[in-house]
Amino acid sequence: MEAPHLDVTIAQDDLQAGAVQVLSTIRPHWRVNTVGFKIFTDGITNNLIGCFNPECPTDVILVRVYGQNTDLLIDRKAETETIKVLQGVGFAPPLFATFNNGLAYQYIPGEVLTVETVCAPSIYPLIARKMAQLHKVKFHDSQPQPTLWAKIRKFISLVPNEYAPSEKQQRYVSLVAGGAEMLGRELEQLTTELSSLGSPVVFCHNDLLLANVIHQPGSVNFIDYEYAAYNYQAYDIGNHFDEFAGVTDVDFSRYPSQSLQWDWLRIYLTEYTGCPPSDDQIHSLYVQVNKFALAAHFLWGVWALVQAEHSNIDFDFLEYAGLRLNEYFSKKESFLAMKMPR
């Protein structure tokens, strides 16, 4: 059954009242006065409220309200279509409704990853296999193109010429010497260096930070497909490895070691290709992944510069932009110098 579109716009400062409006259509039999509501604070893009009916505890609805001006960064129509396709192949929870500034879908029970669990020997193999399965999903028969370069180019175009107040502008200038021109030069170099690596273009999640992986004993699920699109295989993996550092307490010393990466990639390739990989296959993907991890730092650094201008979420986006761009520049020389096996 097609999820209906509701002519409802939920106020960012009154999520519960908006959620009640949505529930009145998708769960009209619920007694609203008995429903429990929980606002989730993990995300830095959207606002999320959970709706819990004590009379049917297994039917939990999540209402996601898009962050202010995030339509500048995210193609919401494409996101909805992606969710529908992935729902059909078991990768996304049921979508119950869309509304003017968000959507409502089924809650997936489990625990979000932490900086400890993402590298746990009982969990990271599940993530590697799940990502390999996602990368084999086919959306259409035409020759897919990677979204990476166009996405970064768009983000750079959205970085403001000047922030207000002046204190924010001063912080920006200290973080990004050379401004948008410098960012454009870095993008040009990355495009040249990484496009020639031969990484396959596959269907990617593109945003597998810790909060977007839900695990239960023996299984994991991916959520929030806002940025999902065809992209380089190695980018999706490298982006996930970057996220071992966390978001609210960023520590890039948590970036996975070579030995952990090799085991992760061995598991991934076994699932992706259907047979155990050779050392050269693992080595090739290892080099590609670490080079594309640079691109992920760069993309999210520029993304945060845009969010610093437009988002009303209580998060220091300029500080986060500085952390990601500093890590990009600190690793750039050594990662780009990595050599593929002969």
Backbone as numpy.savetxt, mean C-alpha at the origin, in Angstrom:
# Nx Ny Nz CAx CAy CAz Cx Cy Cz
-24.18 -10.35 -6.48 -25.02 -9.14 -6.48 -24.15 -7.90 -6.48
-24.45 -6.96 -7.38 -23.68 -5.73 -7.50 -23.86 -4.87 -6.25
-22.71 -4.37 -5.72 -22.78 -3.48 -4.56 -23.43 -2.16 -4.96
-24.42 -1.68 -4.22 -25.08 -0.43 -4.60 -24.20 0.78 -4.32
-24.46 1.86 -5.05 -23.83 3.14 -4.73 -24.84 4.00 -3.99
-24.42 4.51 -2.83 -25.31 5.31 -2.00 -24.95 6.79 -2.13
-25.96 7.61 -2.26 -25.73 9.06 -2.33 -25.57 9.61 -0.92
-24.44 9.21 -0.31 -24.13 9.59 1.07 -22.72 10.16 1.09
-22.53 11.26 1.78 -21.20 11.83 2.00 -20.98 11.91 3.51
-19.98 11.21 3.99 -19.74 11.12 5.43 -18.74 12.19 5.86
-19.10 12.93 6.89 -18.22 13.97 7.43 -17.05 13.31 8.16
-15.84 13.84 7.94 -14.65 13.27 8.57 -14.73 13.34 10.10
-15.45 14.34 10.61 -15.51 14.53 12.06 -16.75 13.90 12.70
-17.51 13.12 11.91 -18.69 12.44 12.47 -18.86 11.09 11.78
-17.87 10.23 11.93 -17.87 8.96 11.24 -19.03 8.07 11.67
-19.37 8.10 12.95 -20.41 7.19 13.44 -21.76 7.51 12.82
-22.11 8.78 12.74 -23.39 9.15 12.14 -23.43 8.74 10.68
-22.30 8.90 9.98 -22.24 8.48 8.58 -22.36 6.98 8.43
-21.69 6.24 9.34 -21.78 4.78 9.29 -23.21 4.31 9.49
-23.94 4.97 10.37 -25.34 4.61 10.60 -26.16 4.79 9.33
-25.88 5.86 8.57 -26.57 6.07 7.30 -26.32 4.92 6.34
-25.07 4.49 6.25 -24.73 3.39 5.35 -25.38 2.09 5.80
-25.34 1.82 7.11 -25.92 0.59 7.64 -27.42 0.53 7.39
-28.08 1.67 7.38 -29.53 1.67 7.19 -29.92 1.08 5.84
-28.98 1.11 4.88 -29.25 0.53 3.57 -28.74 -0.90 3.45
-27.49 -1.14 3.90 -26.89 -2.46 3.67 -27.21 -3.46 4.78
-27.62 -2.96 5.95 -28.02 -3.84 7.06 -29.26 -3.25 7.73
-30.39 -3.14 6.98 -31.58 -2.49 7.53 -32.19 -3.22 8.72
-31.87 -4.52 8.88 -32.43 -5.28 9.99 -31.66 -5.10 11.29
-30.49 -4.46 11.22 -29.73 -4.23 12.45 -30.43 -3.20 13.33
-30.42 -3.45 14.62 -30.92 -2.46 15.57 -29.76 -1.54 15.93
-29.79 -0.35 15.37 -28.63 0.55 15.44 -28.25 0.89 16.88
-29.25 0.94 17.76 -28.94 1.30 19.16 -28.14 0.22 19.87
-28.02 -0.96 19.29 -27.21 -2.02 19.92 -25.85 -2.19 19.24
-25.64 -1.48 18.13 -24.40 -1.65 17.37 -23.24 -0.94 18.07
-22.09 -1.63 18.12 -20.87 -1.01 18.65 -20.02 -0.46 17.52
-19.37 0.66 17.76 -18.55 1.30 16.75 -17.12 1.47 17.27
-16.15 1.22 16.39 -14.75 1.40 16.77 -14.03 2.13 15.65
-13.39 3.24 15.97 -12.61 3.98 14.99 -11.18 3.44 15.00
-10.69 3.04 13.84 -9.34 2.52 13.72 -8.39 3.67 13.38
-7.23 3.66 13.99 -6.30 4.79 13.84 -4.99 4.40 13.18
-4.90 3.17 12.62 -3.64 2.72 12.02 -3.31 3.45 10.72
-4.31 3.80 9.95 -4.08 4.31 8.60 -3.67 5.77 8.58
-2.95 6.16 7.52 -2.55 7.56 7.35 -3.07 8.10 6.02
-4.01 7.38 5.41 -4.62 7.87 4.17 -6.11 8.11 4.35
-6.81 7.18 4.99 -8.27 7.25 5.12 -8.68 7.20 6.58
-9.99 7.39 6.81 -10.58 7.16 8.13 -11.42 5.89 8.06
-11.35 5.08 9.11 -11.98 3.77 9.10 -12.74 3.55 10.40
-13.99 3.10 10.27 -14.80 2.79 11.45 -15.39 1.40 11.29
-15.27 0.59 12.34 -15.85 -0.75 12.36 -17.21 -0.74 13.02
-18.13 -1.54 12.48 -19.51 -1.61 12.99 -19.76 -3.05 13.44
-20.03 -3.23 14.73 -20.13 -4.56 15.33 -21.54 -4.76 15.88
-22.21 -5.79 15.37 -23.56 -6.10 15.81 -23.51 -7.28 16.78
-23.80 -7.06 18.06 -23.72 -8.16 19.04 -24.68 -9.29 18.74
-25.73 -9.03 17.96 -26.69 -10.07 17.63 -26.19 -10.96 16.48
-25.13 -10.51 15.79 -24.53 -11.30 14.71 -23.04 -11.01 14.69
-22.29 -11.54 15.66 -20.90 -11.14 15.86 -19.96 -11.48 14.70
-20.36 -12.38 13.82 -19.48 -12.72 12.69 -19.66 -11.76 11.51
-20.69 -10.93 11.55 -20.96 -9.99 10.45 -20.50 -8.60 10.87
-19.24 -8.30 10.62 -18.67 -7.01 10.99 -18.43 -6.19 9.73
-18.92 -4.95 9.72 -18.82 -4.08 8.56 -17.76 -3.02 8.82
-16.88 -2.81 7.84 -15.94 -1.69 7.89 -16.41 -0.61 6.94
-16.47 0.60 7.42 -16.82 1.75 6.59 -15.56 2.61 6.47
-15.07 2.71 5.24 -13.84 3.48 4.99 -14.20 4.80 4.31
-13.79 5.89 4.94 -14.03 7.24 4.41 -12.72 7.76 3.84
-12.74 8.08 2.57 -11.52 8.52 1.91 -10.97 9.79 2.57
-9.64 9.82 2.70 -9.00 11.01 3.24 -9.21 12.22 2.34
-9.13 13.38 2.94 -9.36 14.63 2.21 -8.42 14.76 1.02
-8.98 15.01 -0.15 -8.23 15.23 -1.39 -7.42 14.02 -1.86
-7.69 12.84 -1.32 -6.93 11.67 -1.77 -7.30 11.25 -3.19
-8.39 11.81 -3.72 -8.70 11.51 -5.11 -7.66 12.11 -6.06
-6.83 13.03 -5.56 -5.70 13.53 -6.34 -4.66 12.43 -6.54
-4.57 11.53 -5.59 -3.53 10.49 -5.57 -4.04 9.14 -6.03
-5.33 8.89 -5.88 -5.89 7.55 -6.07 -7.06 7.61 -7.04
-7.07 6.70 -8.00 -8.19 6.57 -8.93 -9.25 5.70 -8.26
-10.27 6.34 -7.69 -11.25 5.62 -6.88 -12.13 4.69 -7.72
-12.42 5.08 -8.95 -13.20 4.20 -9.82 -12.43 2.92 -10.12
-11.14 3.07 -10.42 -10.30 1.90 -10.68 -10.18 1.03 -9.44
-10.11 1.66 -8.26 -10.01 0.90 -7.02 -11.24 0.01 -6.84
-12.42 0.58 -7.08 -13.65 -0.20 -6.92 -13.69 -1.37 -7.89
-13.30 -1.14 -9.14 -13.28 -2.22 -10.13 -12.29 -3.30 -9.73
-11.14 -2.88 -9.21 -10.11 -3.84 -8.76 -10.66 -4.72 -7.64
-11.32 -4.10 -6.67 -11.88 -4.86 -5.54 -12.87 -5.89 -6.04
-13.70 -5.51 -7.00 -14.71 -6.44 -7.52 -14.05 -7.65 -8.18
-13.01 -7.40 -8.97 -12.31 -8.51 -9.64 -11.62 -9.39 -8.60
-10.91 -8.78 -7.66 -10.18 -9.55 -6.66 -11.12 -10.31 -5.73
-12.28 -9.75 -5.48 -13.29 -10.46 -4.68 -13.69 -11.75 -5.38
-13.77 -11.70 -6.71 -14.19 -12.87 -7.47 -13.17 -13.99 -7.46
-11.90 -13.66 -7.19 -10.86 -14.71 -7.16 -10.33 -14.92 -5.74
-11.05 -14.42 -4.75 -10.73 -14.72 -3.37 -9.65 -13.90 -2.73
-9.33 -12.72 -3.30 -8.26 -11.89 -2.74 -8.77 -10.66 -1.99
-10.05 -10.37 -2.08 -10.59 -9.19 -1.41 -11.89 -9.57 -0.71
-12.18 -8.94 0.41 -13.43 -9.24 1.12 -14.63 -8.70 0.35
-15.83 -9.22 0.63 -17.03 -8.75 -0.05 -17.23 -7.24 0.11
-17.54 -6.59 -1.02 -17.84 -5.16 -1.03 -19.35 -5.01 -0.95
-19.85 -4.28 0.06 -21.29 -4.16 0.29 -21.89 -2.91 -0.33
-21.11 -1.83 -0.40 -21.62 -0.58 -0.97 -20.48 0.39 -1.19
-20.69 1.26 -2.17 -19.84 2.45 -2.28 -20.73 3.65 -1.96
-20.07 4.73 -1.53 -20.81 5.98 -1.33 -19.92 7.11 -1.83
-20.37 8.34 -1.72 -19.71 9.45 -2.40 -18.24 9.61 -2.03
-17.90 9.32 -0.78 -16.50 9.47 -0.37 -15.99 8.26 0.41
-16.41 7.07 -0.07 -15.88 5.89 0.59 -16.59 4.62 0.17
-16.33 3.56 0.95 -16.97 2.27 0.68 -17.11 1.47 1.95
-17.99 0.46 1.89 -18.25 -0.41 3.03 -18.02 -1.85 2.60
-17.30 -2.61 3.44 -16.94 -3.97 3.07 -16.82 -4.84 4.31
-16.67 -6.13 4.08 -16.62 -7.11 5.16 -15.29 -7.02 5.92
-15.37 -7.07 7.21 -14.19 -7.11 8.08 -13.54 -8.49 8.00
-12.23 -8.52 7.88 -11.48 -9.78 7.89 -10.88 -9.95 9.29
-11.27 -10.99 10.01 -10.73 -11.18 11.36 -9.25 -11.55 11.31
-8.54 -11.17 12.34 -7.12 -11.50 12.44 -6.36 -10.34 13.06
-5.04 -10.44 13.00 -4.16 -9.43 13.57 -3.36 -8.77 12.45
-3.22 -7.44 12.53 -2.35 -6.78 11.55 -0.90 -7.10 11.91
-0.06 -7.07 10.90 1.36 -7.33 11.14 1.97 -6.26 12.04
3.02 -6.66 12.73 3.85 -5.73 13.49 5.28 -5.87 12.98
6.16 -5.01 13.45 7.56 -5.11 13.02 8.19 -6.42 13.50
7.59 -7.04 14.51 8.09 -8.34 14.97 7.52 -9.49 14.13
6.21 -9.45 13.87 5.59 -10.59 13.20 5.89 -10.65 11.70
6.20 -9.51 11.08 6.44 -9.52 9.63 7.65 -10.38 9.26
8.57 -10.55 10.20 9.75 -11.37 9.91 9.74 -12.67 10.70
8.60 -13.04 11.29 8.50 -14.29 12.05 8.53 -15.48 11.08
9.31 -16.53 11.39 9.43 -17.68 10.49 8.10 -18.39 10.20
7.10 -18.21 11.07 5.80 -18.83 10.82 4.90 -17.97 9.95
5.30 -16.71 9.71 4.42 -15.77 9.00 4.98 -15.31 7.66
6.28 -14.98 7.58 6.74 -14.41 6.31 6.63 -15.38 5.13
6.75 -16.72 5.34 6.49 -17.60 4.17 5.05 -17.50 3.66
4.10 -17.26 4.56 2.70 -17.11 4.14 2.54 -15.87 3.26
3.24 -14.79 3.63 3.17 -13.55 2.86 3.81 -13.74 1.49
4.96 -14.41 1.47 5.65 -14.64 0.19 4.77 -15.43 -0.77
4.13 -16.48 -0.26 3.27 -17.30 -1.14 2.03 -16.51 -1.57
1.46 -15.74 -0.66 0.26 -14.97 -1.00 0.58 -13.93 -2.07
1.73 -13.28 -1.95 2.08 -12.30 -2.96 2.30 -12.96 -4.31
2.95 -14.12 -4.32 3.15 -14.84 -5.57 1.81 -15.18 -6.22
0.85 -15.59 -5.41 -0.49 -15.91 -5.94 -1.17 -14.67 -6.51
-1.04 -13.54 -5.82 -1.61 -12.29 -6.33 -0.96 -11.91 -7.65
0.35 -12.10 -7.75 1.07 -11.71 -8.96 0.70 -12.57 -10.17
-0.01 -13.66 -9.94 -0.45 -14.50 -11.07 -1.89 -14.20 -11.49
-2.55 -13.27 -10.78 -3.92 -12.89 -11.16 -3.88 -12.12 -12.48
-4.76 -12.45 -13.41 -4.84 -11.77 -14.70 -6.12 -10.94 -14.76
-5.97 -9.67 -15.15 -7.12 -8.79 -15.24 -7.65 -8.67 -16.65
-6.77 -8.68 -17.64 -7.20 -8.54 -19.03 -6.11 -9.12 -19.92
-6.41 -9.22 -21.19 -5.51 -9.90 -22.12 -4.50 -8.97 -22.78
-4.72 -7.66 -22.69 -3.80 -6.73 -23.35 -2.45 -6.69 -22.64
-1.46 -6.12 -23.30 -0.11 -6.06 -22.74 -0.10 -5.03 -21.60
0.08 -5.48 -20.35 0.01 -4.52 -19.24 1.26 -3.65 -19.18
1.08 -2.43 -18.72 2.18 -1.48 -18.55 2.37 -1.19 -17.06
3.61 -1.01 -16.61 3.83 -0.70 -15.19 3.33 0.69 -14.84
2.73 0.81 -13.67 2.18 2.09 -13.24 3.21 2.99 -12.58
4.38 2.45 -12.24 5.32 3.11 -11.33 5.72 4.51 -11.78
6.22 4.62 -13.00 6.83 5.90 -13.41 5.77 6.98 -13.57
4.64 6.63 -14.15 3.56 7.62 -14.31 3.03 8.06 -12.95
2.97 7.12 -12.00 2.48 7.45 -10.66 3.42 8.43 -9.97
4.72 8.17 -10.02 5.66 9.09 -9.37 5.63 10.45 -10.07
5.56 10.43 -11.40 5.53 11.69 -12.14 4.30 12.52 -11.72
3.18 11.86 -11.55 1.97 12.57 -11.12 2.15 13.14 -9.72
2.72 12.34 -8.82 2.92 12.82 -7.45 3.82 14.05 -7.44
4.91 14.03 -8.24 5.81 15.18 -8.29 5.05 16.42 -8.76
4.16 16.24 -9.73 3.41 17.39 -10.26 2.48 17.98 -9.20
2.12 17.21 -8.17 1.21 17.66 -7.14 1.91 18.28 -5.93
3.25 18.20 -5.89 3.99 18.83 -4.80 3.84 20.34 -4.95
3.37 21.04 -3.91 3.12 22.48 -4.06 4.40 23.27 -4.29
4.27 24.38 -4.99 5.42 25.27 -5.19 5.84 25.90 -3.87
4.86 26.12 -3.02 5.16 26.71 -1.70 4.11 26.26 -0.70
4.59 25.84 0.47 3.70 25.44 1.55 3.35 26.65 2.42
2.18 26.59 3.01 1.81 27.56 4.04 1.47 26.76 5.30
1.86 27.23 6.48 2.57 28.48 6.76 4.04 28.42 6.38
4.75 29.53 6.61 6.16 29.64 6.20 7.04 28.61 6.92
6.65 28.24 8.14 7.44 27.24 8.88 7.46 25.91 8.14
6.31 25.56 7.56 6.25 24.33 6.80 7.10 24.44 5.53
7.08 25.59 4.90 7.90 25.80 3.70 9.38 25.69 4.04
9.80 26.22 5.16 11.20 26.13 5.57 11.61 24.68 5.80
10.72 23.91 6.40 11.01 22.48 6.61 11.14 21.77 5.27
10.25 22.09 4.33 10.30 21.48 3.01 11.61 21.78 2.31
12.03 23.05 2.33 13.28 23.46 1.67 14.47 22.73 2.28
14.45 22.55 3.60 15.57 21.85 4.24 15.57 20.36 3.91
14.38 19.80 3.65 14.28 18.37 3.33 14.59 18.09 1.87
14.15 18.97 0.99 14.21 18.69 -0.45 14.97 19.83 -1.14
16.28 19.81 -0.99 17.10 20.83 -1.65 16.97 20.65 -3.16
16.57 21.71 -3.84 16.38 21.60 -5.29 14.95 21.42 -5.70
14.05 21.12 -4.73 12.63 21.06 -4.99 12.23 20.08 -6.08
11.18 20.43 -6.81 10.60 19.53 -7.81 11.59 19.23 -8.94
12.46 20.17 -9.26 13.45 19.91 -10.32 14.38 18.77 -9.92
14.83 18.78 -8.68 15.69 17.69 -8.20 14.93 16.37 -8.23
13.67 16.38 -7.78 12.88 15.15 -7.79 12.73 14.62 -9.21
12.53 15.51 -10.16 12.42 15.10 -11.56 13.69 14.45 -12.08
14.83 14.99 -11.70 16.11 14.40 -12.13 16.30 13.01 -11.53
15.94 12.85 -10.26 16.06 11.55 -9.62 15.15 10.53 -10.29
13.93 10.96 -10.63 13.00 10.06 -11.31 13.56 9.62 -12.66
14.16 10.54 -13.38 14.75 10.20 -14.68 15.84 9.16 -14.54
16.70 9.33 -13.51 17.77 8.37 -13.30 17.22 7.00 -12.90
16.24 7.00 -11.99 15.65 5.73 -11.57 15.01 5.01 -12.75
14.30 5.75 -13.57 13.65 5.15 -14.73 14.66 4.48 -15.64
15.76 5.16 -15.89 16.81 4.61 -16.75 17.44 3.37 -16.13
17.75 3.46 -14.83 18.47 2.36 -14.16 17.59 1.11 -14.00
16.31 1.29 -13.67 15.47 0.16 -13.27 14.65 -0.44 -14.40
14.33 0.36 -15.40 13.50 -0.16 -16.50 14.20 -1.26 -17.28
15.52 -1.26 -17.24 16.29 -2.23 -18.03 16.59 -3.52 -17.28
16.07 -3.66 -16.05 16.41 -4.83 -15.24 15.65 -6.09 -15.65
14.59 -5.93 -16.41 13.84 -7.10 -16.88 12.87 -7.67 -15.87
12.47 -6.88 -14.88 11.49 -7.37 -13.91 10.14 -7.53 -14.59
9.49 -8.70 -14.46 8.19 -8.90 -15.09 7.15 -7.91 -14.59
6.22 -7.53 -15.46 5.10 -6.69 -15.08 3.93 -7.60 -14.72
3.49 -7.51 -13.47 2.45 -8.39 -12.94 1.42 -7.54 -12.19
0.32 -8.17 -11.79 -0.65 -7.41 -11.00 -0.16 -7.32 -9.57
0.01 -6.10 -9.06 0.63 -5.85 -7.76 -0.32 -5.15 -6.80
-0.08 -5.37 -5.53 -0.81 -4.63 -4.49 -0.28 -3.20 -4.42
1.02 -3.04 -4.45 1.72 -1.74 -4.47 1.73 -0.99 -3.15
1.16 -1.56 -2.10 1.13 -0.84 -0.81 1.07 -1.82 0.35
1.95 -2.84 0.33 1.89 -3.86 1.38 2.68 -3.43 2.60
2.20 -2.36 3.23 2.72 -1.99 4.54 2.13 -2.93 5.58
2.63 -2.86 6.80 2.27 -3.85 7.80 0.76 -3.89 8.06
0.12 -2.72 8.10 -1.31 -2.67 8.42 -2.19 -3.24 7.33
-1.62 -3.51 6.16 -2.42 -4.06 5.06 -2.26 -5.57 4.91
-1.65 -6.21 5.90 -1.55 -7.67 5.93 -2.17 -8.16 7.24
-3.20 -8.99 7.11 -3.92 -9.53 8.27 -3.57 -11.01 8.38
-3.13 -11.43 9.55 -2.78 -12.85 9.68 -3.59 -13.53 10.78
-3.90 -14.79 10.49 -4.45 -15.73 11.45 -3.51 -16.92 11.45
-3.60 -17.79 12.43 -2.72 -18.96 12.41 -2.84 -19.72 11.09
-1.74 -19.79 10.35 -1.71 -20.57 9.12 -2.14 -19.85 7.86
-2.52 -18.57 7.95 -2.96 -17.86 6.74 -2.76 -16.36 6.88
-2.68 -15.69 5.73 -2.66 -14.23 5.72 -3.62 -13.74 4.63
-4.11 -12.53 4.80 -4.92 -11.86 3.79 -4.40 -10.45 3.58
-4.49 -9.97 2.35 -4.13 -8.59 2.03 -5.41 -7.76 1.99
-5.31 -6.51 2.43 -6.45 -5.61 2.38 -6.02 -4.27 1.76
-7.00 -3.42 1.50 -6.79 -2.05 1.00 -6.01 -2.03 -0.32
-6.77 -2.19 -1.40 -6.18 -2.26 -2.74 -6.25 -0.91 -3.47
-6.08 0.18 -2.74 -6.20 1.51 -3.33 -5.20 1.76 -4.47
-4.00 1.25 -4.31 -2.94 1.51 -5.29 -2.68 0.30 -6.19
-3.51 -0.73 -6.07 -3.28 -1.96 -6.83 -3.38 -1.68 -8.33
-2.43 -2.24 -9.07 -2.37 -2.05 -10.52 -1.22 -2.90 -11.05
-1.13 -3.01 -12.36 0.03 -3.68 -12.94 1.28 -2.87 -12.65
2.33 -3.58 -12.29 3.59 -2.93 -11.94 4.71 -3.96 -11.99
5.91 -3.51 -11.71 7.06 -4.43 -11.71 6.96 -5.37 -10.51
7.15 -6.65 -10.78 7.16 -7.67 -9.72 8.10 -7.28 -8.59
9.32 -6.87 -8.95 10.33 -6.56 -7.93 9.95 -5.33 -7.11
9.16 -4.43 -7.68 8.73 -3.25 -6.91 7.83 -3.68 -5.76
6.87 -4.55 -6.01 5.92 -4.95 -4.97 6.66 -5.61 -3.81
7.65 -6.43 -4.13 8.41 -7.11 -3.08 9.31 -6.11 -2.35
10.02 -5.27 -3.11 10.91 -4.28 -2.50 10.15 -3.31 -1.62
8.97 -2.91 -2.07 8.14 -2.02 -1.27 7.77 -2.69 0.06
7.41 -3.97 0.01 7.08 -4.68 1.25 8.30 -4.77 2.17
9.47 -5.03 1.61 10.67 -5.11 2.45 10.96 -3.76 3.12
10.73 -2.67 2.40 10.89 -1.34 3.02 10.00 -1.19 4.24
8.81 -1.77 4.17 7.82 -1.57 5.22 8.13 -2.36 6.49
9.17 -3.21 6.46 9.63 -3.85 7.70 10.01 -2.79 8.74
10.31 -1.57 8.28 10.75 -0.49 9.17 9.63 0.08 10.02
8.35 -0.17 9.64 7.23 0.42 10.34 6.90 1.81 9.82
5.82 2.38 10.33 5.35 3.70 9.87 5.40 4.73 10.98
4.90 4.41 12.16 4.85 5.40 13.24 6.15 5.48 14.03
6.93 4.44 14.02 8.23 4.44 14.70 9.24 3.86 13.72
9.57 4.64 12.71 10.35 4.13 11.58 11.78 3.82 12.00
12.23 2.61 11.66 13.61 2.19 11.95 14.09 1.33 10.79
14.91 1.92 9.92 15.31 1.21 8.71 16.37 0.14 8.96
16.84 0.02 10.19 17.71 -1.11 10.51 16.92 -2.42 10.50
15.59 -2.32 10.46 14.75 -3.52 10.38 14.62 -4.06 8.96
15.17 -3.36 7.99 15.14 -3.85 6.60 15.69 -5.27 6.60
15.02 -6.21 5.91 15.41 -7.63 6.04 16.84 -7.90 5.59
17.49 -8.77 6.32 18.87 -9.16 6.00 18.91 -9.94 4.69
20.10 -10.09 4.14 20.23 -10.85 2.90 19.74 -12.28 3.07
20.05 -12.90 4.21 19.64 -14.29 4.39 18.13 -14.42 4.47
17.47 -13.47 5.17 16.01 -13.53 5.24 15.41 -13.27 3.85
15.97 -12.28 3.15 15.47 -12.01 1.80 15.61 -13.23 0.90
16.74 -13.91 0.94 16.93 -15.07 0.07 15.91 -16.15 0.37
15.64 -16.39 1.66 14.66 -17.42 1.98 13.27 -16.98 1.54
12.93 -15.71 1.78 11.64 -15.16 1.36 11.48 -15.31 -0.15
12.52 -14.95 -0.90 12.45 -14.99 -2.37 12.43 -16.43 -2.89
13.10 -17.33 -2.19 13.05 -18.75 -2.58 11.62 -19.28 -2.46
10.97 -18.94 -1.35 9.58 -19.38 -1.14 8.67 -18.74 -2.19
8.87 -17.45 -2.43 8.06 -16.74 -3.42 8.21 -17.36 -4.81
9.44 -17.58 -5.24 9.67 -18.10 -6.59 9.14 -19.52 -6.75
9.24 -20.31 -5.69 8.70 -21.66 -5.75 7.19 -21.63 -6.02
6.50 -20.71 -5.33 5.06 -20.56 -5.53 4.75 -19.94 -6.88
5.54 -18.96 -7.29 5.25 -18.21 -8.51 5.51 -19.05 -9.76
6.59 -19.82 -9.74 6.96 -20.60 -10.94 6.50 -22.04 -10.88
6.21 -22.53 -9.68 5.77 -23.92 -9.55 6.89 -24.91 -9.35
8.12 -24.43 -9.25 9.24 -25.35 -8.99 10.33 -24.60 -8.23
11.19 -25.34 -7.49 12.24 -24.69 -6.71 13.18 -23.91 -7.62
13.55 -22.67 -7.23 14.41 -21.84 -8.08 15.88 -22.19 -7.92
16.67 -21.84 -8.91 18.13 -21.96 -8.81 18.67 -20.79 -8.01
19.92 -20.90 -7.57 20.55 -19.79 -6.85 20.62 -18.55 -7.73
20.87 -18.72 -9.02 20.94 -17.56 -9.92 19.59 -16.87 -10.04
18.51 -17.64 -10.04 17.17 -17.02 -10.10 16.90 -16.20 -8.84
17.27 -16.76 -7.69 17.09 -16.02 -6.43 17.97 -14.78 -6.43
19.21 -14.93 -6.87 20.15 -13.81 -6.89 19.64 -12.69 -7.80
19.13 -13.05 -8.97 18.61 -12.04 -9.90 17.46 -11.26 -9.29
16.52 -11.98 -8.68 15.38 -11.31 -8.08 15.82 -10.47 -6.88
16.79 -10.96 -6.13 17.32 -10.22 -4.98 17.88 -8.87 -5.42
18.64 -8.84 -6.49 19.21 -7.59 -6.99 18.09 -6.67 -7.47
17.15 -7.21 -8.24 16.03 -6.40 -8.73 15.22 -5.80 -7.58
14.93 -6.62 -6.58 14.10 -6.18 -5.46 14.76 -5.04 -4.70
16.04 -5.14 -4.43 16.70 -4.08 -3.67 16.80 -2.79 -4.46
16.99 -2.89 -5.76 17.00 -1.67 -6.59 15.61 -1.03 -6.61
14.57 -1.85 -6.74 13.22 -1.29 -6.76 12.78 -0.82 -5.37
13.41 -1.34 -4.31 13.14 -0.80 -2.97 13.49 0.68 -2.90
14.49 1.10 -3.66 14.82 2.52 -3.76 13.64 3.30 -4.33
13.06 2.77 -5.41 11.93 3.44 -6.06 10.76 3.58 -5.09
10.55 2.57 -4.24 9.46 2.64 -3.28 9.71 3.74 -2.25
10.94 3.84 -1.75 11.26 4.94 -0.84 10.97 6.28 -1.50
11.40 6.40 -2.75 11.24 7.66 -3.47 9.76 7.98 -3.67
8.99 6.99 -4.11 7.56 7.22 -4.35 6.85 7.67 -3.08
7.05 6.96 -1.98 6.32 7.31 -0.76 6.85 8.59 -0.14
8.11 8.93 -0.38 8.62 10.22 0.06 7.89 11.36 -0.65
7.75 11.24 -1.97 7.04 12.27 -2.74 5.55 12.28 -2.37
4.96 11.10 -2.21 3.56 10.98 -1.78 3.34 11.76 -0.48
4.26 11.62 0.45 4.10 12.29 1.74 4.21 13.81 1.59
5.02 14.28 0.64 5.09 15.72 0.38 3.73 16.26 -0.09
3.02 15.46 -0.88 1.68 15.87 -1.34 0.70 15.83 -0.17
0.76 14.76 0.60 -0.14 14.63 1.75 0.06 15.75 2.76
1.29 16.22 2.90 1.57 17.31 3.85 0.80 18.57 3.50
0.45 18.73 2.23 -0.31 19.89 1.80 -1.82 19.67 1.93
-2.29 18.44 1.71 -3.73 18.21 1.54 -4.41 17.43 2.66
-3.69 16.58 3.38 -4.37 15.69 4.33 -4.74 16.41 5.61
-5.88 16.00 6.19 -6.27 16.52 7.51 -6.08 15.48 8.60
-5.41 14.38 8.28 -5.11 13.35 9.28 -3.95 13.82 10.15
-4.04 13.54 11.43 -3.03 13.98 12.40 -1.77 13.12 12.28
-0.91 13.51 11.35 0.32 12.76 11.09 1.32 13.74 10.49
2.59 13.64 10.90 3.60 14.56 10.39 4.13 14.04 9.06
3.44 14.40 7.99 3.82 13.89 6.66 5.16 14.44 6.19
5.50 15.66 6.55 6.80 16.19 6.15 7.93 15.40 6.80
7.76 15.07 8.06 8.79 14.27 8.72 8.92 12.90 8.03
7.77 12.31 7.70 7.79 11.01 7.04 8.44 11.11 5.66
8.15 12.19 4.93 8.79 12.40 3.63 10.30 12.46 3.80
10.75 13.17 4.82 12.19 13.26 5.06 12.81 11.91 5.36
12.12 11.09 6.18 12.65 9.77 6.50 12.79 8.91 5.25
11.76 8.89 4.40 11.81 8.04 3.20 12.84 8.55 2.19
12.89 9.85 1.98 13.84 10.39 1.00 15.28 10.28 1.50
15.49 10.47 2.80 16.84 10.30 3.36 17.31 8.86 3.19
16.41 7.90 3.43 16.79 6.50 3.26 17.07 6.20 1.79
16.29 6.77 0.90 16.54 6.62 -0.54 17.96 7.08 -0.89
18.31 8.27 -0.46 19.64 8.79 -0.82 20.76 8.03 -0.11
20.52 7.57 1.11 21.59 6.85 1.83 21.88 5.50 1.23
20.87 4.85 0.60 21.07 3.52 0.03 21.28 3.55 -1.49
21.05 4.69 -2.11 21.03 4.77 -3.57 22.31 4.23 -4.21
23.44 4.70 -3.77 24.71 4.32 -4.42 24.97 2.82 -4.28
24.81 2.29 -3.07 25.14 0.87 -2.86 24.14 -0.05 -3.55
22.86 0.31 -3.54 21.86 -0.55 -4.17 21.97 -0.51 -5.70
22.19 0.67 -6.27 22.32 0.74 -7.72 23.59 0.06 -8.21
24.58 -0.10 -7.32 25.83 -0.75 -7.71 25.73 -2.27 -7.68
24.64 -2.82 -7.17 24.49 -4.28 -7.10 24.46 -4.87 -8.51
25.13 -6.01 -8.67 25.26 -6.62 -10.00 24.42 -7.89 -10.11
23.82 -8.06 -11.26 23.08 -9.30 -11.55 24.07 -10.44 -11.74
23.65 -11.68 -11.46 24.56 -12.82 -11.69 24.86 -12.98 -13.18
26.03 -13.48 -13.50 26.39 -13.67 -14.91 25.77 -14.94 -15.46
